Amino acid sequence: MIIKKWVIFNTKLYFLLYSHASLYLCNPSDVQVGPWVYLVYVFYTFSDTAQDQLKLFKKGSFLGQYPLVQNVTVTEGGTANLTCRVEYNDNTSLQWSNPAQQTLFFGDKKALRDNRIELVRATSSELTISISDVSLSDEGRYTCSLFTMPIRTAKAYLTVLGVPAKPEIEGLTKPALEGDQITLTCSSQGSKPAADLRWFRNEKEVKGAKVVNPMGKTFTVQSFLQLQVDRNDDGVAYTCRVDHVALSQTPQQATEVLEVHYAPRVEINPLHSVPLEGQYLRLECVSKGNPSPDPVMWTKDGGDLPDIERMIVEGRDLTFTSLNKTDNGTYRCEASNHLGTSSAEYKLYVYDPNAVGQHGTDHALIGGVVAVVVFVTLCLIIVLGRYLARHKGTYLTNEAKGADDAPDADTAIINAEGNHAHAEEKKEYFI
């Protein structure tokens, strides 16, 4: 006698067929050869009763066998571990196969001759293998198979990260000339996914233009940085850094130091602000240029230095061992390189030490007198202003009084004059 019954197990609908000798489970979703033919699961064809087989079925002794895997990400050249686990197993074999469906391991038996693939662990509930020296060609879906009836499978995707090569900087001309416009190009190959390139001027980040070119499974990335070169760029380090998930610990970078040639600029700095007769004086000629404008040339009033015993040129400096009145004049420092010439002048006037003290006293006296004169002038201006403002108001008031009752303008003027006359009459004089 065959009994048919629908049951629900693990949220799926199954169809049970069991008789006195065997138990069958049909899953309508497991269609193998056509819409009307279902695969039949045979559990224990020699059990004593169908009820015993149904108990085993309810306990999950078979239907709980599902392989569990996880996706793996590894850097190119690294080692990938692929693990397949089963919660319930009745000693059914596990198998790993590669994306080309080649068997790697069947249980603890190695099936593919590849020295990079090794067995890590093989039990009834786990099969773990390792792939060393992983390459980009190893990327893909790996299949773990559990050999039940039917075979159950789970797929794990192996992602291989392409490590970007050390960047290279091109387009740097040595030396560059002030005013030139140059373009620096930074390139890095072999990244997967595409790397990010960043530019730095010394320690400060500057923005470049990025271009990504696919090269098979990897990418070649370029970044362009345009510069208008000036003398401030001389000696500046430009760094191109590669950022990538495969370089989390040691980022790749390349650095180039910019050398800029420019014409010199000259200025003269005196050691003392007030040169005194008999005193030591040094004039420093500061010349900045690349190449360095050495040596510099000192002249006085358009000619050579007249007294080379007292006027000593040391490097870029002109030193007077002891100043006198004959040293008065215009001194010029001139510096040049292959890009140009620059000069600066200093007018020297040597003061008498005694006169400087007297002049200082005279200047103080003159300053005090000027301050007093300015103060008195301001006071007079304020007093005069107030006097004029007061009399102007009295005049306007008298005119207004004459116009109060006047029928026309002439009468207003006469009345105003009358008021002035009365005002004169009311004056009192004291002797």
Secondary structure, 3 states (H helix, E strand, C coil): CCEEEEEEECCEEEEEEECCCCEEEEEEEEEEEECCEEEEEECCCCCCCHHHHHHHHHHCCCCCCCEECCCEEEECCCCEEEEEEECCCCCCCEEEECCCCCEEEECCEECCCCCCEEEEEECCCEEEEEECCCCHHHCEEEEEEECCCCCEEEEEEEEEEECCCCCEEECCCCCEECCCEEEEEEEEEEEECCCEEEEEECCEEECCEEEEEEECCEEEEEEEEEEECCHHHCCCEEEEEEECHHHCCCCEEEEEECCEEEEEEEEEEECCCCCECCCCEEEEEEEEEECCCCCCEEEECCECCCCCCCEEEECCEEEECCCCHHHCEEEEEEEEECCEEEEEEEEECCECHHHHHHHHHHHHHHHHHHHHHHHHHHHHHHHHHHHHHHHHHHHHHHHHHHCCCCCCHHHHHHHHHHHHHHHHHCCCCCC
